[in-house]
């Protein structure tokens, strides 16, 4: 049994994440998906709760074809302890998939094998770009799976982001 670990903030979950997870699904028997910074929400850079992000992921991954676990992981403010914290919150895994330089470094220092999958259309597919488009009233829906658009409607995500971005 080969189990892989993939972490992101998923603010929001988008087609780039989907592409990476579809790639990982072909390499492992199970995937552990960590929702990073799980304690953060209702902020311009982190507008969605961990529970809302779980909905986005689980609805988008219905046809992944590989068993997966979605686990919210709160931040710890000491990078040297972070990998141990992640391991304490997840089932055991054999490999970490990440292109984040800090994540790669921390897992390698902890002796975990790391692969950096190619990122799909990174300039366009990023949470920062999607949030920017929402705030500017531009089209963003084609950058996320249709199920994420539905979750955003259910939680009134566009309105929340615009409201929390306002200045007093």
C-alpha positions in Angstrom: 0.0 0.0 0.0 1.5 3.3 -1.1 0.0 6.4 0.4 0.8 10.0 -0.7 0.3 13.3 1.1 -0.6 16.5 -0.6 -1.3 19.8 1.3 -2.7 23.2 0.3 -4.8 26.0 1.7 -7.4 25.5 -1.1 -8.6 29.1 -0.8 -10.5 28.1 -3.0 -9.9 24.7 -4.5 -9.2 25.1 -8.2 -8.5 23.3 -11.4 -4.8 23.3 -10.8 -5.3 21.4 -7.5 -7.6 19.0 -9.4 -4.9 18.4 -12.1 -2.3 17.6 -9.4 -4.5 15.3 -7.5 -5.5 13.4 -10.7 -1.8 13.0 -11.4 -1.1 11.8 -7.8 -4.0 9.3 -8.0 -2.2 7.5 -10.7 0.9 7.1 -8.6 -0.4 5.9 -5.2 -3.0 3.6 -3.7 -4.4 6.3 -1.3 -4.1 10.1 -1.0 -4.1 12.1 2.2 -5.1 15.7 1.5 -4.1 18.2 4.2 -6.1 21.4 4.4 -3.4 23.7 5.6 -4.0 26.8 7.8 -7.2 25.1 8.8 -7.8 27.6 11.6 -7.9 30.6 9.3 -11.1 32.0 7.7 -12.9 35.2 7.0 -9.7 37.0 5.8 -9.0 38.2 2.3 -6.2 35.7 1.8 -8.1 32.9 3.6 -11.8 33.6 3.2 -13.1 30.0 3.6 -13.4 27.8 6.7 -11.8 24.4 6.8 -15.3 22.8 6.6 -16.1 24.8 3.5 -12.8 23.7 1.9 -13.6 20.1 2.8 -16.9 20.5 0.9 -15.1 22.0 -2.1 -12.6 19.1 -2.2 -14.9 16.2 -1.5 -17.5 17.3 -4.1 -14.8 17.9 -6.7 -13.1 14.5 -6.2 -16.1 12.2 -6.6 -14.6 10.6 -9.7 -10.9 10.6 -8.6 -10.7 6.9 -8.8 -8.4 6.7 -5.8 -9.4 6.5 -2.1 -8.5 9.7 -0.2 -8.8 11.3 3.2 -9.3 15.1 3.7 -7.8 16.3 7.0 -7.8 19.9 8.3 -4.4 20.8 9.7 -4.0 23.9 11.8 -0.7 25.8 11.7 1.9 25.6 14.3 4.2 28.5 14.6 7.4 26.5 14.6 8.5 25.2 11.3 11.0 22.7 12.9 8.0 21.0 14.5 5.6 21.2 11.6 6.2 17.8 9.9 5.8 16.0 13.2 2.5 17.9 13.7 1.3 16.9 10.3 2.3 13.2 10.9 0.4 13.3 14.2 -2.8 14.4 12.4 -2.6 12.0 9.4 -2.4 8.3 8.6 1.1 7.2 7.8 2.3 8.1 4.3 5.3 7.2 2.1 5.7 10.3 0.0 4.8 14.0 0.1 3.8 15.8 -3.1 4.4 19.6 -3.0 6.0 22.4 -5.1 6.1 24.8 -2.1 9.8 25.3 -1.4 9.3 25.5 2.4 7.1 22.3 2.5 9.7 20.5 0.3 12.5 21.5 2.6 10.8 20.6 5.8 9.7 17.2 4.7 13.1 16.4 3.2 14.8 17.4 6.4 12.5 15.0 8.2 13.6 12.2 5.9 10.4 12.0 3.9 10.6 11.5 0.1 9.2 14.5 -1.8 8.1 14.8 -5.4 7.2 18.2 -6.9 4.5 17.6 -9.5 4.2 20.0 -12.5 1.8 22.7 -11.7 -1.0 23.2 -14.3 -1.3 26.7 -15.7 0.1 28.2 -12.5 -0.1 31.8 -13.6 -3.9 31.5 -14.1 -4.7 28.8 -11.6 -4.0 30.2 -8.2 -6.1 31.1 -5.2 -4.7 34.6 -5.3 -5.8 35.1 -9.0 -9.2 33.6 -8.3 -9.8 35.9 -5.3 -8.5 38.9 -7.3 -11.0 38.1 -10.0 -13.9 37.8 -7.5 -13.0 41.1 -5.9 -12.8 42.9 -9.3 -16.1 41.4 -10.5 -14.3 39.4 -13.2 -15.1 35.9 -14.4 -13.5 33.2 -12.2 -15.9 30.2 -12.5 -14.0 28.4 -15.3 -10.9 28.2 -13.1 -12.6 25.9 -10.5 -14.5 22.6 -10.9 -18.3 23.1 -11.3 -18.9 21.6 -7.8 -16.8 24.4 -6.3 -18.9 27.0 -8.0 -21.9 25.4 -6.4 -20.3 25.4 -2.9 -19.4 29.1 -3.4 -23.1 29.8 -4.1 -24.2 27.8 -1.1 -21.9 29.7 1.3 -22.3 33.1 -0.5 -18.5 33.1 -0.9 -18.3 35.9 -3.4 -20.2 38.3 -1.1 -18.2 37.2 1.9 -14.9 37.9 0.2 -16.1 41.3 -1.1 -17.4 42.3 2.3 -14.2 41.3 4.3 -12.1 43.1 1.7 -13.8 46.4 2.3 -12.1 49.2 4.2 -13.8 50.8 7.2 
